[in-house]
Structures are given as structure tokens and as C-alpha cells.
Amino acid sequence: MNKKTIRRASIIFTPILLLITAFGHPNAQAQTSKTINNHKTGNKMTVEQNKQVVIRFNNEFFGKGNTDITKEVFAENFVNHSAPPNSPTDIGPMVKFVTALHNGFSDISVEIQEIFGEGDKICVRKTITATHTGEFMGKPATDKKIVIHIMDIEVLKDGKITDRWNLSDLPQILQSL
């Protein structure tokens, strides 16, 4: 087989392997976590290990408001690619957001509906539910229950998150408060 044939096979079979993993083929999960590493960056973490970092981050940071977790799970050169224009792209704005979230809402719960990955990337589909019991982004408490739908893509190297992309319906939720 030449390199071109191998590349084509990889393009075809990698998504198939991810689908098999997502739907629970008994041998696929173990095989995927053992074999998929990011060879370009030399990342030694498996997909399963990276998933555990992302799950822990979500539970501690968003769920409990533990901003100290960022020192453990974020690389020094972290870049938030979803930061608003002309805003810092480091972890600082995320820490401020989560602090404000926990000051403005109670009963915060994070539920991960799906998590999957390939190489050094982990994708998460999750919801955050809470009750608006304090001021948040200039909005006084309404006691309304909210559900924020979120999709994240995290890139990890050696157990640390280096890059992040995020989409959510938070702007629509804020309008409804």
C-alpha cells in the first residue's frame, strides 16, 4: 500500500470507527482509546484519558464553580477561539464568567449528553441547568429555571487543554430572563 491509499483508508475508516465507538461496539472503545494518539504533536494521552480530563473540568469548573481547576487542566498557552472580538483569549474571561454564573444562579447542574474524540480533540454536547437567583450580567434575579445547550471542542496535549471552541444558546437564554 502506498501513502495515498493509506490516507484514503484513514479518511474512510476513522469516522466509521468513531460511529462504532459511539454506538457501543464492545471492542471498539478499548481499541480506540489504545490506538488513537496525536502523532503530529507527540501527545501520549489516549482519547479516553483526554475525555476524563474534559469531564472533570466540566464537573468541577462549570458544575461546582471551582476556578482553581484551571491551573491543573489548562495549558499556559491556552487559546479560547470563541472569545468575543477584541477580548482576551486566555482563561481569564472564562473564570470571570463562571464566577458570575455561580453568583447569579443556584442549583447549577452540568449534564454531558455526548462526548467523543479523535486524536487530541474531544467534543462535548452538554446542558447546564440552573435557577436565576441573583444578578447575572446586569439582569436582576427572576427565579426562572434555565437550560443552556452547549457544544465544545477541546484540544488537549499531555493532559492539558490548549485550545477551545464553543457554541451555546446563552444569548437567547439571557434575553428570556
Secondary structure, DSSP 4 states (H G I P E B T S, - for coil): --HHHHHHHHHHHHHHHHHHHHTT-TTHHHHHHHH---TTTT----HHHHHHHHHHHIIIIIIH--TTHHHHHEEEEEEETTSPTTS--SSHHHHHHHHHHHHHEEEEEEEEEEEEEETTEEEEEEEEEEEE-S-BTTBPP---EEEEEEEEEEEEETTEEEEEEEEESHHHHHHH-
